[in-house]
Amino acid sequence: MENILPFISDVGFPIVVTLYLLHRIETKLDTLNESIVTLPDRLKEVK
């Protein structure tokens, strides 16, 4: 038990930061995907 607590404190912060950054990237990728999907329709409107 004494060895587990320092391990959790050392590894916990990077895990939390990684999960936060993955969540931010996921939302940006969703926006990018939506833009790419609607691009052909938008290009047809311009012509």
C-alpha positions in Angstrom: 0.0 0.0 0.0 2.9 2.4 0.8 4.3 1.9 -2.7 1.0 2.3 -4.5 0.2 5.9 -3.2 3.3 7.6 -4.6 2.8 5.7 -7.9 -0.8 7.0 -8.2 0.3 10.6 -7.4 3.1 10.4 -9.9 1.1 8.9 -12.7 -2.3 10.4 -11.9 -1.6 14.0 -13.1 -0.3 13.0 -16.5 -3.3 10.7 -17.0 -5.7 13.6 -16.2 -3.9 15.9 -18.5 -3.8 13.4 -21.3 -7.6 12.7 -20.9 -8.3 16.4 -21.0 -6.2 17.0 -24.1 -7.8 14.0 -25.8 -11.2 15.4 -25.1 -10.3 18.8 -26.6 -8.8 17.2 -29.7 -11.9 15.0 -30.1 -14.2 18.0 -30.2 -12.0 19.8 -32.7 -11.8 16.6 -34.9 -15.6 16.4 -34.8 -15.8 20.0 -36.1 -13.3 19.3 -38.8 -15.1 16.1 -39.9 -18.4 18.0 -40.1 -16.7 20.7 -42.3 -15.2 18.1 -44.6 -18.5 16.3 -45.0 -20.4 19.6 -45.9 -17.6 20.8 -48.2 -18.9 19.2 -51.4 -22.3 20.8 -50.9 -20.8 24.2 -50.2 -18.7 23.9 -53.3 -21.7 23.1 -55.5 -23.4 26.2 -54.1 -20.5 28.4 -55.2 -20.5 27.2 -58.8 
